[in-house]
Amino acid sequence: MNEDFRMEQGYKEAAYGDSLGRYTAKTFGWMFIGLLITFGVAIGMYMTDGLYYAGYQAGTTSCLSQRLASLYTCQHGSTR
């Protein structure tokens, strides 16, 4: 019975692990790393004109999907 109590204490200590300040610091650290990655991707897209390519790709996809929808409507009368 005493061993069960010790095991429960071990789980309780493992569950709490870090203090609130340390947990918050780790969370903000991961957020900062995520922002750095986002910034790097944005700069890379800007320097290689990737933003224009992404816009072109989205426009082409939208245009093709609209044409396919109108083709389906012409052949079947309704989209429902």
Biopython code that builds the backbone (N, CA, C, O; Angstrom):
import numpy as np
from Bio.PDB.StructureBuilder import StructureBuilder

atoms = [
    (1, "MET", "N", (0.826, -1.192, 0.000)),
    (1, "MET", "CA", (0.000, 0.000, 0.000)),
    (1, "MET", "C", (0.868, 1.254, 0.000)),
    (1, "MET", "O", (0.526, 2.255, -0.629)),
    (2, "ASN", "N", (1.968, 1.193, 0.693)),
    (2, "ASN", "CA", (2.875, 2.332, 0.745)),
    (2, "ASN", "C", (3.502, 2.583, -0.630)),
    (2, "ASN", "O", (3.776, 3.729, -0.986)),
    (3, "GLU", "N", (3.728, 1.520, -1.397)),
    (3, "GLU", "CA", (4.299, 1.667, -2.740)),
    (3, "GLU", "C", (3.318, 2.369, -3.683)),
    (3, "GLU", "O", (3.728, 3.163, -4.529)),
    (4, "ASP", "N", (2.043, 2.080, -3.537)),
    (4, "ASP", "CA", (1.037, 2.763, -4.354)),
    (4, "ASP", "C", (1.044, 4.262, -4.089)),
    (4, "ASP", "O", (0.924, 5.062, -5.017)),
    (5, "PHE", "N", (1.184, 4.642, -2.821)),
    (5, "PHE", "CA", (1.228, 6.052, -2.465)),
    (5, "PHE", "C", (2.440, 6.729, -3.097)),
    (5, "PHE", "O", (2.337, 7.856, -3.582)),
    (6, "ARG", "N", (3.573, 6.058, -3.094)),
    (6, "ARG", "CA", (4.782, 6.633, -3.708)),
    (6, "ARG", "C", (4.605, 6.796, -5.213)),
    (6, "ARG", "O", (5.064, 7.783, -5.789)),
    (7, "MET", "N", (3.944, 5.836, -5.852)),
    (7, "MET", "CA", (3.717, 5.947, -7.287)),
    (7, "MET", "C", (2.821, 7.142, -7.595)),
    (7, "MET", "O", (3.060, 7.869, -8.560)),
    (8, "GLU", "N", (1.788, 7.346, -6.775)),
    (8, "GLU", "CA", (0.901, 8.489, -6.994)),
    (8, "GLU", "C", (1.645, 9.801, -6.821)),
    (8, "GLU", "O", (1.384, 10.757, -7.551)),
    (9, "GLN", "N", (2.560, 9.864, -5.874)),
    (9, "GLN", "CA", (3.357, 11.079, -5.699)),
    (9, "GLN", "C", (4.221, 11.342, -6.924)),
    (9, "GLN", "O", (4.386, 12.489, -7.339)),
    (10, "GLY", "N", (4.769, 10.280, -7.502)),
    (10, "GLY", "CA", (5.588, 10.426, -8.699)),
    (10, "GLY", "C", (4.797, 10.989, -9.866)),
    (10, "GLY", "O", (5.295, 11.830, -10.614)),
    (11, "TYR", "N", (3.564, 10.525, -10.022)),
    (11, "TYR", "CA", (2.717, 11.045, -11.097)),
    (11, "TYR", "C", (2.379, 12.509, -10.865)),
    (11, "TYR", "O", (2.352, 13.308, -11.802)),
    (12, "LYS", "N", (2.122, 12.851, -9.613)),
    (12, "LYS", "CA", (1.780, 14.229, -9.296)),
    (12, "LYS", "C", (2.951, 15.163, -9.596)),
    (12, "LYS", "O", (2.753, 16.251, -10.137)),
    (13, "GLU", "N", (4.154, 14.749, -9.251)),
    (13, "GLU", "CA", (5.335, 15.567, -9.530)),
    (13, "GLU", "C", (5.587, 15.671, -11.030)),
    (13, "GLU", "O", (5.974, 16.732, -11.520)),
    (14, "ALA", "N", (5.375, 14.594, -11.755)),
    (14, "ALA", "CA", (5.596, 14.613, -13.199)),
    (14, "ALA", "C", (4.563, 15.490, -13.901)),
    (14, "ALA", "O", (4.858, 16.114, -14.921)),
    (15, "ALA", "N", (3.355, 15.535, -13.352)),
    (15, "ALA", "CA", (2.302, 16.325, -13.985)),
    (15, "ALA", "C", (2.577, 17.825, -13.850)),
    (15, "ALA", "O", (2.293, 18.594, -14.767)),
    (16, "TYR", "N", (3.118, 18.229, -12.731)),
    (16, "TYR", "CA", (3.353, 19.651, -12.521)),
    (16, "TYR", "C", (4.674, 20.105, -13.115)),
    (16, "TYR", "O", (4.752, 21.225, -13.618)),
    (17, "GLY", "N", (5.703, 19.296, -13.080)),
    (17, "GLY", "CA", (6.984, 19.534, -13.729)),
    (17, "GLY", "C", (7.548, 20.932, -13.584)),
    (17, "GLY", "O", (8.305, 21.194, -12.650)),
    (18, "ASP", "N", (7.199, 21.835, -14.483)),
    (18, "ASP", "CA", (7.769, 23.179, -14.537)),
    (18, "ASP", "C", (6.909, 24.165, -13.747)),
    (18, "ASP", "O", (5.706, 23.972, -13.571)),
    (19, "SER", "N", (7.556, 25.213, -13.285)),
    (19, "SER", "CA", (6.816, 26.289, -12.633)),
    (19, "SER", "C", (6.061, 27.092, -13.689)),
    (19, "SER", "O", (6.304, 26.945, -14.887)),
    (20, "LEU", "N", (5.158, 27.927, -13.238)),
    (20, "LEU", "CA", (4.363, 28.725, -14.169)),
    (20, "LEU", "C", (5.253, 29.660, -14.988)),
    (20, "LEU", "O", (5.047, 29.826, -16.190)),
    (21, "GLY", "N", (6.240, 30.268, -14.334)),
    (21, "GLY", "CA", (7.153, 31.169, -15.042)),
    (21, "GLY", "C", (7.958, 30.452, -16.111)),
    (21, "GLY", "O", (8.140, 30.967, -17.214)),
    (22, "ARG", "N", (8.439, 29.261, -15.779)),
    (22, "ARG", "CA", (9.225, 28.496, -16.759)),
    (22, "ARG", "C", (8.336, 28.043, -17.922)),
    (22, "ARG", "O", (8.750, 28.103, -19.080)),
    (23, "TYR", "N", (7.131, 27.596, -17.617)),
    (23, "TYR", "CA", (6.197, 27.174, -18.652)),
    (23, "TYR", "C", (5.869, 28.338, -19.597)),
    (23, "TYR", "O", (5.828, 28.167, -20.816)),
    (24, "THR", "N", (5.639, 29.510, -19.022)),
    (24, "THR", "CA", (5.338, 30.690, -19.829)),
    (24, "THR", "C", (6.528, 31.071, -20.704)),
    (24, "THR", "O", (6.362, 31.412, -21.875)),
    (25, "ALA", "N", (7.728, 31.010, -20.127)),
    (25, "ALA", "CA", (8.929, 31.337, -20.901)),
    (25, "ALA", "C", (9.115, 30.364, -22.060)),
    (25, "ALA", "O", (9.468, 30.774, -23.165)),
    (26, "LYS", "N", (8.879, 29.074, -21.811)),
    (26, "LYS", "CA", (9.009, 28.084, -22.891)),
    (26, "LYS", "C", (7.957, 28.320, -23.978)),
    (26, "LYS", "O", (8.242, 28.189, -25.168)),
    (27, "THR", "N", (6.740, 28.668, -23.555)),
    (27, "THR", "CA", (5.676, 28.933, -24.521)),
    (27, "THR", "C", (6.024, 30.123, -25.408)),
    (27, "THR", "O", (5.884, 30.054, -26.629)),
    (28, "PHE", "N", (6.481, 31.220, -24.789)),
    (28, "PHE", "CA", (6.854, 32.388, -25.574)),
    (28, "PHE", "C", (8.081, 32.115, -26.436)),
    (28, "PHE", "O", (8.223, 32.701, -27.509)),
    (29, "GLY", "N", (8.961, 31.238, -25.984)),
    (29, "GLY", "CA", (10.114, 30.850, -26.805)),
    (29, "GLY", "C", (9.675, 30.150, -28.084)),
    (29, "GLY", "O", (10.170, 30.457, -29.168)),
    (30, "TRP", "N", (8.737, 29.203, -27.952)),
    (30, "TRP", "CA", (8.237, 28.509, -29.138)),
    (30, "TRP", "C", (7.474, 29.462, -30.052)),
    (30, "TRP", "O", (7.554, 29.344, -31.275)),
    (31, "MET", "N", (6.738, 30.402, -29.471)),
    (31, "MET", "CA", (6.031, 31.391, -30.290)),
    (31, "MET", "C", (7.021, 32.257, -31.060)),
    (31, "MET", "O", (6.793, 32.572, -32.228)),
    (32, "PHE", "N", (8.111, 32.641, -30.417)),
    (32, "PHE", "CA", (9.130, 33.454, -31.068)),
    (32, "PHE", "C", (9.773, 32.686, -32.217)),
    (32, "PHE", "O", (10.016, 33.256, -33.281)),
    (33, "ILE", "N", (10.051, 31.411, -32.018)),
    (33, "ILE", "CA", (10.624, 30.588, -33.096)),
    (33, "ILE", "C", (9.644, 30.510, -34.270)),
    (33, "ILE", "O", (10.055, 30.595, -35.428)),
    (34, "GLY", "N", (8.349, 30.347, -33.975)),
    (34, "GLY", "CA", (7.341, 30.322, -35.037)),
    (34, "GLY", "C", (7.282, 31.625, -35.811)),
    (34, "GLY", "O", (7.134, 31.620, -37.033)),
    (35, "LEU", "N", (7.397, 32.747, -35.102)),
    (35, "LEU", "CA", (7.406, 34.041, -35.782)),
    (35, "LEU", "C", (8.651, 34.222, -36.636)),
    (35, "LEU", "O", (8.583, 34.807, -37.716)),
    (36, "LEU", "N", (9.787, 33.724, -36.160)),
    (36, "LEU", "CA", (11.012, 33.800, -36.970)),
    (36, "LEU", "C", (10.882, 32.990, -38.251)),
    (36, "LEU", "O", (11.318, 33.433, -39.313)),
    (37, "ILE", "N", (10.290, 31.816, -38.159)),
    (37, "ILE", "CA", (10.088, 30.989, -39.362)),
    (37, "ILE", "C", (9.139, 31.699, -40.326)),
    (37, "ILE", "O", (9.388, 31.731, -41.531)),
    (38, "THR", "N", (8.053, 32.267, -39.800)),
    (38, "THR", "CA", (7.113, 33.004, -40.641)),
    (38, "THR", "C", (7.789, 34.188, -41.319)),
    (38, "THR", "O", (7.574, 34.436, -42.506)),
    (39, "PHE", "N", (8.606, 34.920, -40.564)),
    (39, "PHE", "CA", (9.339, 36.051, -41.116)),
    (39, "PHE", "C", (10.294, 35.591, -42.216)),
    (39, "PHE", "O", (10.391, 36.232, -43.262)),
    (40, "GLY", "N", (10.992, 34.491, -41.986)),
    (40, "GLY", "CA", (11.919, 33.970, -42.994)),
    (40, "GLY", "C", (11.209, 33.571, -44.277)),
    (40, "GLY", "O", (11.690, 33.857, -45.373)),
    (41, "VAL", "N", (10.079, 32.918, -44.145)),
    (41, "VAL", "CA", (9.310, 32.522, -45.334)),
    (41, "VAL", "C", (8.800, 33.757, -46.069)),
    (41, "VAL", "O", (8.834, 33.800, -47.299)),
    (42, "ALA", "N", (8.329, 34.760, -45.333)),
    (42, "ALA", "CA", (7.824, 35.986, -45.957)),
    (42, "ALA", "C", (8.933, 36.713, -46.710)),
    (42, "ALA", "O", (8.724, 37.164, -47.836)),
    (43, "ILE", "N", (10.098, 36.829, -46.106)),
    (43, "ILE", "CA", (11.233, 37.480, -46.782)),
    (43, "ILE", "C", (11.638, 36.679, -48.016)),
    (43, "ILE", "O", (11.915, 37.258, -49.066)),
    (44, "GLY", "N", (11.674, 35.365, -47.898)),
    (44, "GLY", "CA", (12.008, 34.527, -49.046)),
    (44, "GLY", "C", (11.022, 34.667, -50.185)),
    (44, "GLY", "O", (11.415, 34.729, -51.350)),
    (45, "MET", "N", (9.736, 34.716, -49.851)),
    (45, "MET", "CA", (8.711, 34.898, -50.890)),
    (45, "MET", "C", (8.849, 36.267, -51.547)),
    (45, "MET", "O", (8.674, 36.393, -52.759)),
    (46, "TYR", "N", (9.159, 37.287, -50.760)),
    (46, "TYR", "CA", (9.292, 38.642, -51.287)),
    (46, "TYR", "C", (10.504, 38.745, -52.215)),
    (46, "TYR", "O", (10.426, 39.363, -53.277)),
    (47, "MET", "N", (11.608, 38.148, -51.817)),
    (47, "MET", "CA", (12.842, 38.293, -52.592)),
    (47, "MET", "C", (12.821, 37.474, -53.878)),
    (47, "MET", "O", (13.518, 37.816, -54.834)),
    (48, "THR", "N", (12.046, 36.417, -53.920)),
    (48, "THR", "CA", (12.015, 35.572, -55.110)),
    (48, "THR", "C", (10.742, 35.755, -55.922)),
    (48, "THR", "O", (10.449, 34.953, -56.808)),
    (49, "ASP", "N", (9.991, 36.797, -55.629)),
    (49, "ASP", "CA", (8.703, 37.044, -56.288)),
    (49, "ASP", "C", (7.759, 35.856, -56.142)),
    (49, "ASP", "O", (6.903, 35.631, -56.998)),
    (50, "GLY", "N", (7.909, 35.109, -55.078)),
    (50, "GLY", "CA", (7.021, 33.984, -54.808)),
    (50, "GLY", "C", (5.608, 34.419, -54.501)),
    (50, "GLY", "O", (4.660, 33.664, -54.716)),
    (51, "LEU", "N", (5.460, 35.643, -53.997)),
    (51, "LEU", "CA", (4.126, 36.151, -53.692)),
    (51, "LEU", "C", (3.308, 36.313, -54.964)),
    (51, "LEU", "O", (2.112, 36.019, -54.978)),
    (52, "TYR", "N", (3.941, 36.774, -56.022)),
    (52, "TYR", "CA", (3.241, 36.909, -57.297)),
    (52, "TYR", "C", (2.858, 35.548, -57.855)),
    (52, "TYR", "O", (1.780, 35.383, -58.426)),
    (53, "TYR", "N", (3.746, 34.575, -57.688)),
    (53, "TYR", "CA", (3.447, 33.222, -58.151)),
    (53, "TYR", "C", (2.272, 32.643, -57.376)),
    (53, "TYR", "O", (1.388, 32.013, -57.958)),
    (54, "ALA", "N", (2.262, 32.857, -56.055)),
    (54, "ALA", "CA", (1.168, 32.334, -55.238)),
    (54, "ALA", "C", (-0.155, 32.997, -55.638)),
    (54, "ALA", "O", (-1.185, 32.325, -55.703)),
    (55, "GLY", "N", (-0.138, 34.298, -55.903)),
    (55, "GLY", "CA", (-1.343, 34.988, -56.348)),
    (55, "GLY", "C", (-1.802, 34.509, -57.712)),
    (55, "GLY", "O", (-2.998, 34.334, -57.949)),
    (56, "TYR", "N", (-0.849, 34.297, -58.607)),
    (56, "TYR", "CA", (-1.168, 33.784, -59.937)),
    (56, "TYR", "C", (-1.782, 32.394, -59.826)),
    (56, "TYR", "O", (-2.764, 32.085, -60.500)),
    (57, "GLN", "N", (-1.199, 31.559, -58.973)),
    (57, "GLN", "CA", (-1.690, 30.193, -58.795)),
    (57, "GLN", "C", (-3.114, 30.213, -58.242)),
    (57, "GLN", "O", (-3.964, 29.447, -58.697)),
    (58, "ALA", "N", (-3.381, 31.074, -57.273)),
    (58, "ALA", "CA", (-4.721, 31.156, -56.690)),
    (58, "ALA", "C", (-5.721, 31.670, -57.728)),
    (58, "ALA", "O", (-6.846, 31.174, -57.794)),
    (59, "GLY", "N", (-5.331, 32.646, -58.531)),
    (59, "GLY", "CA", (-6.214, 33.172, -59.566)),
    (59, "GLY", "C", (-6.522, 32.139, -60.634)),
    (59, "GLY", "O", (-7.663, 32.016, -61.080)),
    (60, "THR", "N", (-5.513, 31.403, -61.039)),
    (60, "THR", "CA", (-5.702, 30.354, -62.050)),
    (60, "THR", "C", (-6.616, 29.261, -61.531)),
    (60, "THR", "O", (-7.500, 28.794, -62.250)),
    (61, "THR", "N", (-6.412, 28.853, -60.298)),
    (61, "THR", "CA", (-7.247, 27.815, -59.701)),
    (61, "THR", "C", (-8.697, 28.285, -59.601)),
    (61, "THR", "O", (-9.620, 27.526, -59.898)),
    (62, "SER", "N", (-8.896, 29.525, -59.188)),
    (62, "SER", "CA", (-10.250, 30.070, -59.075)),
    (62, "SER", "C", (-10.932, 30.122, -60.442)),
    (62, "SER", "O", (-12.100, 29.759, -60.578)),
    (63, "CYS", "N", (-10.194, 30.574, -61.445)),
    (63, "CYS", "CA", (-10.751, 30.681, -62.797)),
    (63, "CYS", "C", (-11.133, 29.304, -63.334)),
    (63, "CYS", "O", (-12.212, 29.133, -63.901)),
    (64, "LEU", "N", (-10.257, 28.334, -63.158)),
    (64, "LEU", "CA", (-10.543, 26.988, -63.654)),
    (64, "LEU", "C", (-11.738, 26.366, -62.929)),
    (64, "LEU", "O", (-12.563, 25.695, -63.550)),
    (65, "SER", "N", (-11.831, 26.589, -61.621)),
    (65, "SER", "CA", (-12.959, 26.011, -60.889)),
    (65, "SER", "C", (-14.277, 26.655, -61.321)),
    (65, "SER", "O", (-15.299, 25.972, -61.387)),
    (66, "GLN", "N", (-14.270, 27.950, -61.614)),
    (66, "GLN", "CA", (-15.478, 28.611, -62.093)),
    (66, "GLN", "C", (-15.871, 28.091, -63.469)),
    (66, "GLN", "O", (-17.052, 27.888, -63.749)),
    (67, "ARG", "N", (-14.890, 27.880, -64.317)),
    (67, "ARG", "CA", (-15.201, 27.349, -65.655)),
    (67, "ARG", "C", (-15.745, 25.931, -65.578)),
    (67, "ARG", "O", (-16.664, 25.573, -66.315)),
    (68, "LEU", "N", (-15.178, 25.122, -64.685)),
    (68, "LEU", "CA", (-15.701, 23.762, -64.525)),
    (68, "LEU", "C", (-17.122, 23.787, -63.976)),
    (68, "LEU", "O", (-17.958, 22.984, -64.392)),
    (69, "ALA", "N", (-17.402, 24.685, -63.061)),
    (69, "ALA", "CA", (-18.758, 24.787, -62.508)),
    (69, "ALA", "C", (-19.748, 25.203, -63.583)),
    (69, "ALA", "O", (-20.855, 24.670, -63.649)),
    (70, "SER", "N", (-19.353, 26.165, -64.437)),
    (70, "SER", "CA", (-20.272, 26.599, -65.489)),
    (70, "SER", "C", (-20.437, 25.498, -66.536)),
    (70, "SER", "O", (-21.520, 25.355, -67.103)),
    (71, "LEU", "N", (-19.406, 24.729, -66.802)),
    (71, "LEU", "CA", (-19.502, 23.613, -67.736)),
    (71, "LEU", "C", (-20.470, 22.572, -67.193)),
    (71, "LEU", "O", (-21.292, 22.040, -67.939)),
    (72, "TYR", "N", (-20.381, 22.281, -65.915)),
    (72, "TYR", "CA", (-21.283, 21.312, -65.298)),
    (72, "TYR", "C", (-22.720, 21.822, -65.340)),
    (72, "TYR", "O", (-23.647, 21.048, -65.585)),
    (73, "THR", "N", (-22.910, 23.119, -65.104)),
    (73, "THR", "CA", (-24.244, 23.709, -65.129)),
    (73, "THR", "C", (-24.832, 23.637, -66.537)),
    (73, "THR", "O", (-26.020, 23.360, -66.700)),
    (74, "CYS", "N", (-24.011, 23.882, -67.548)),
    (74, "CYS", "CA", (-24.508, 23.833, -68.934)),
    (74, "CYS", "C", (-24.924, 22.421, -69.324)),
    (74, "CYS", "O", (-25.901, 22.246, -70.051)),
    (75, "GLN", "N", (-24.205, 21.424, -68.857)),
    (75, "GLN", "CA", (-24.504, 20.055, -69.251)),
    (75, "GLN", "C", (-25.657, 19.452, -68.438)),
    (75, "GLN", "O", (-26.443, 18.669, -68.972)),
    (76, "HIS", "N", (-25.761, 19.809, -67.160)),
    (76, "HIS", "CA", (-26.735, 19.161, -66.301)),
    (76, "HIS", "C", (-27.876, 20.078, -65.891)),
    (76, "HIS", "O", (-28.791, 19.630, -65.200)),
    (77, "GLY", "N", (-27.856, 21.313, -66.279)),
    (77, "GLY", "CA", (-28.953, 22.212, -66.001)),
    (77, "GLY", "C", (-28.913, 22.878, -64.641)),
    (77, "GLY", "O", (-29.351, 24.022, -64.516)),
    (78, "SER", "N", (-28.409, 22.217, -63.629)),
    (78, "SER", "CA", (-28.365, 22.788, -62.286)),
    (78, "SER", "C", (-27.224, 22.154, -61.519)),
    (78, "SER", "O", (-26.821, 21.029, -61.816)),
    (79, "THR", "N", (-26.704, 22.864, -60.539)),
    (79, "THR", "CA", (-25.616, 22.308, -59.735)),
    (79, "THR", "C", (-26.141, 21.543, -58.543)),
    (79, "THR", "O", (-25.355, 20.932, -57.820)),
    (80, "ARG", "N", (-27.446, 21.555, -58.311)),
    (80, "ARG", "CA", (-28.019, 20.851, -57.148)),
    (80, "ARG", "C", (-28.371, 19.467, -57.459)),
    (80, "ARG", "O", (-28.862, 18.745, -56.592)),
]
sb = StructureBuilder()
sb.init_structure("model")
sb.init_model(0)
sb.init_chain("A")
sb.init_seg("    ")
for serial, (resi, resn, name, xyz) in enumerate(atoms, 1):
    if name == "N":
        sb.init_residue(resn, " ", resi, " ")
    sb.init_atom(name, np.array(xyz, "f"), 0.0, 1.0, " ", f" {name:<3s}", serial, name[0])
structure = sb.get_structure()
